Amino acid sequence: MIEEEQSLKKLRQGVREVCERFPNEYWRELDAKREYPEEFVRAMTEAGYLAALIPEEYGGMGLNLLASCAILEEANRSGANANPAHAQMYVMGTLLRHGSREQKREYLPKIASGELRLQAFGVTEPQAGTDTTRISTLAERRGDKYVVNGRKIYISRVQYSDLMILLARTTPLEEVEKRSHGLSAFILDLRGLLGKNLRVKRRRVMMNNFTNELEFKNVEVPAKNLIGEEGEGFRYIMDGMNAERILIAAECIGDGRFFIERATERANEREVFGRRIGQNQGIQFPIAQTYARVEAANLMVQKAAGLFDRGEKCGPEANMAKLLAADASWEAANVAMQTFGGYGVDAEYDIERKFRETRLYQLAPIPTNLILSYIAEHVLGLPRSF
């Protein structure tokens, strides 16, 4: 246990050292220009952190999800935005557990080295939203390939990724006995597709998130790029989705700690009416309250990551970690904004930038209300609400 704690401490220190090369000014400038943090992603790749979950035999760090959570948490805690890089971690749950030996040999060493980037996860569609089983993008088998047609929306980082994990229907919804059947997962090579068979339209959203709408027109995918068995893709991506929820929950913990540290520092320094504002209970109590909430949420993140690493079922814990961490970070964001007052909306102080970033996690990758419905039905045994 002590050895693991020391290893995590060393890992966190290494991440902080990389992040120190990219101060808040770097992120402010990118945010203003809506540009991708190419240098940051390259530095994280070269340090090996984006290959954290890839086994050592394929050139990765061979770490578990708990350690990967520490990487993303520290990035966000530093004032950075781990979002442009986190997909390469959470899609590993699908590829590592269900990809073939040949697929792993083909792609993982190149992803680990940075020769290829796997930063896109193609699931959400305009009409289906969070009801993933109702997606309609169709992949039809034609000999030794699949031909994909359909639309996706809010798919991030496509322009900066070489590969995508794609979920598509291989059997139409009306032809399956259960809605989650007939969905298949693929490794899609994006190189040479953008602007041709794959139309990409960037969507401007409230944070610098590189989000897009996609239209597939006869996109060909080699049959060898099918992950696992045809029709079982929904089950496979759930491993990716549980990892995604846990890793993003860790990012929220990082955001929460960023806000608390900034608010505490401001409360200790700022003087109004002849006294430091941190002496006022109206300032200090909310900071203390949100500190307790962030620490409590972090315990659930650690529990969920531990279950995932042991290969145990972790759906309820992954969802609760995401719920609690997203709520805690959003509370911390509001507390920091109030503590800074008018300065909180000034870009120079970085609160408003991180405020916009952490607000996303009330909605993505799964809305908090849908998590509550999941807990009610699958944990408490209450009737399905939709």
N, C-alpha and C positions, 0 to 999 in steps of 0.2 A: 504493500500500500504506500509506504514512504517512498519507495523507488518510483512508483507510478506518479506520485505527486511531484517529485523532483523532475521527472521527465517532462511532465506537463508545464512545470514552471520554466524549464529551459526552452520548451517549444514556444511558450507565450513570449518569452524574452526575444527569441529570434524573430517572431512576427512583428513585435514592436519595433525592432531595429530596421526591418524593411519599411514599415509604415512611416518611420521618422524621416525617411528620404522623400516622403510625399506629404508635406505639411498642408494645413488647412487652405492656404492660398492656392495650392494646386487643385484642390477639389472645388473651390469657389470658381476658379476660372473655367474649369470643365463644365460646371453647372451652368454658368452664364452662357457658354457657347454650345451647350448640349452635345458635348463631344465624349467619345469613349476613352477611358483611362488606359490607353495602350501601354504606356510605360509602367504603370502600376501592375497591370496584369502580367506583363513580361517579367517584371521583377519577382512577383509571387511565383511564377512558373519556374524561373531560374533557381529560386531558393528551394523548389521542390514542394511547396505548400499546396499547389493545386493538384498534385499527384498524391496527396496524403493517403487516400484510400486504395490506391493502386498497389497491388502486392510487389514486394521487392524483386521478385523474379521477372517482373515486367518493367522494372526501372523506377517504380514508385517508392514511397516511404513506408508502405505497409502498415499504416496506422489504423486505428479503429475510429468509429464515429465520434466517440467521446473526445478524442484528440482533435479530430477535424472540427468539432464544435468550438474548441478552444481557439483554433486558428481564425475562424470567422468572427467569433466574439471579440477577439483582440483587435482585428481589423476595424470593426465598427466602433469599438471603444476608443480607438486612436483618433477618430474623426473621419476616417475613410469610409467608403461605401463598398462593402464586400459583394454587393449584388452583381456587379459586372463579371464576377469570377465564380460565384457559388454553384452555378449549374454543373460545372465540371465535377463537383463533388457529389451532389445529390443524385445525378443520373447514374452514378456508379452502382447504386443499389439494384438497378435493373440489369446493367451490363455484367457486373461481377457475379451476380447470383444466377443469371439465366442465359447469359451469352455462351456461345460455343467456345471450345478450346481454340479453334481456328480464328474466331472473331477476336478473342482476347490477344492472341499472338499477333494478329494483324494490326490492331488499333492501340492497345494499351501502351506498348513501348513508345509509340509516336506521340500519344497524348502526354505521357509522362515527361518526355523530352521537350515538349512544346512544338514539335514538328506539326502536330495537328491539335486543333482545339475542338473540344466537345462542350459547347456552351449554350446549346439550344435544345429545348424540350417542347416538342410540338404536340400539344394535347387539346387546349381550349378552342372551341368553335363559337361563332356568333350566335347560333340558335341553341346550342346545348348549354353553354355557360359552365357552371359547376356540375351539371348532370352529365358526367363524362360518358356514361353508357349510351347516351343519345347522340353521340357524334355521328356525322354522316360522311365524312371524307372516306372515300372508298379506294381500296387497293385490290385490283383484280389480277389474279394469277394468269399470266400468259407465257407458257413455256417455262423458261429459266429466269423469268423476271416478273415483277409486279408493276402494274401501271396505276399510278395514284392520281385521283382527281378530287378536288374539294377545296375547302377554305378553312383557315385557322385565324385566330385573332389573339392579340396580346401575347405574342410569342417574341421573347426578348433575345437580343444579341445575334440574330441570324446573320447580319452583315459581318460579324466579327468571329464567326465560328466556321470550322471546316465540316463539322459533322452535327447531326441532329438525331436525337431519339424521337422517332415519330410513332404516334398511335393512330391507327386507321382501322376502319371496318373491312374485314375480308369476307364477312357474311352480313347481308343487310339485316337491319334490326327486326324487320317483320318475319324473318326466316329463322330466328333463334328462339329457343325455349325460354332462355333467361337473358335479360338485357345485358348482363356483363359478358355473355358469350359472343363469339364472332369478332372480337377485337384482337388485332395483332400489333406487335411492336417491331420496329425496323431501325436499323442504323442507316440513316440517309446521308450520303455524301453530297454536301451542298456545293462543292466546287464545280463551277461551270453551269450551275442551274439558275443562279440569281439573274433576274432580268430576262430570262428565256422561258423555260417551262415553269419556273417558279417566280411568280410576280410578288415583289415585296414592297409594301407601302408602309412607311413609318408613321406611327401614331404619336402625336404630341400629347404627353401626359404631364401630371403635375410635378414629377420628379425626373431626373436625368436617367431614364431607365431603358433606352434603346429598344422600345416596344414596337411591334409591327403587326400588320395584317398580311396574311399569306394567301395566295391563290395557286393551287396546283393544277397544271394542265398537262395531262399525260406525262407525268414525271415517272421515269423508269427507275426501279430499285431492283438490283440483282436478288434473286431468290435466296442466295447465300447470306444476305444481310437481314433476313428474318431472324429475330431473336426468339429462341425456343421453338415452341410449337405454334402453328397457325391457330388462331382463335383463342389463345390463352393470354393475350397481351395485357388485358386488364389486370389480371392477377400479378403479372410481372411488374407492371409499372407501379403497383401499390407498394412494392419494396422501395422503388424510387421516391414515391410520394411520402412514405413514412420518413425516409431519410431527409427529404426536402423539408417536411414540417419541423423535424428536430433541429436541423441545421439553421433554418430561418429563425426558429425560436432562440437559438444561440446568438444569432445576429441581433435579435431584439434585446437580449440580455446585454450585449455590447452597447447597443444604443442607450438602454436604460442607464447603464453605468456612466456613459459619456455625459448624459444630461445631468445626472446626480452630481458628478464631479464638477461639471461646469457651474451648476447652480450653487453648490457648496462654496466653491471658490469665489463666486460673485457675491454671495451673501456675507462672506467674511471680509471682503474688500470694500464693497459699496457702502458709502455713508450718506444718509438722508436725515434731515432734522437732527444733525449732530450725533448720530449713533449708527453703528453698522446695522444694516437691515437684517442680518442674521440673528440679532438679539430679539427680533420681533417673532413671537410665536406664530403669527400669521404667515411668516416665511419659513421658519425652521420646522414647524410641525408637518407641513406638506412634504418637505424634502425628506424628513425622517420616515414618514408614512410610505412614500414611494420607494425609499431604500429597502424597507422591509418587504414590500411587494416584489421588487426585483429579485431579492435574495431568495424568497420563497419560490418564485417561478423558476429560478435557476435549479433548485432541487428537483423539480419535475423534469427539466431538460436533462439533467444528469441521469435520472432514473430511466427515462425513455431511451437515451443513448445506450445505457448499459444493457437494457433488454434487447435492443437492436443488435448490439455487438455479440450477444450470446445466442443470437438466432431465435429468440423467443418472440411470441406475438407481442406487438407493441402498439397496435392501432389506437386504443384508448389513451395510452400514455403519450404517444406522439401528438395526438390531437389536443390533449389537455396542456401539454408543454407549449404548443403553438398558441393556444388561447390565452393562457396565463402570462406568457412572456410578451405577447403582442399587447395585451391590456396594460401590463406593467410598464412597458416602454412608452406607450402612448400617455399614460399618467405622468411618467417622468418628463416627457416632452412638454406637456402642459405646465407642469410645475416649473421647469426651467424657463419657459416663456414668461410666466408670471414673475419669476424671480428677477429676470432681466428687464422686465417692463418694456418700455419703448425700444430699448436696445435689442430686445429679442427678435424683432422683425427686421433688424438691420443685418444685411448679408455679411458684414465684416465680422460679426460675432458667431456665425456658423450655427446658431440655434435654429433659425428658420429653415436652413437647408436640411438639417437632420430632422427637423420637425416634419417636413414634407416627406422625407424618405420613410420615416417610421410609421407614418399614417397609412401607408400602403398595406401594412400587415394586418390591419383590421379587415382587409378584403382579400388578400392574396397570401399564399397560393390557395387558401380556402377561407371564405368569410366566417367570422366568429359565430354568426347565427347557425350556419350549417354544422359547425363543431358542436354547438349546443344540442342541435337535433340528433346528431350522431350519439352523443353521450346519453341523451334521454332514451333513445331507442335501444342502442346496442349495449349500454352499460347498466342502465336502470330498468330496462324492460318495459318502458312506456310505449304506447301506441305510436306507430309511424305518423309523423305530422304532415307528410307531403306525399 
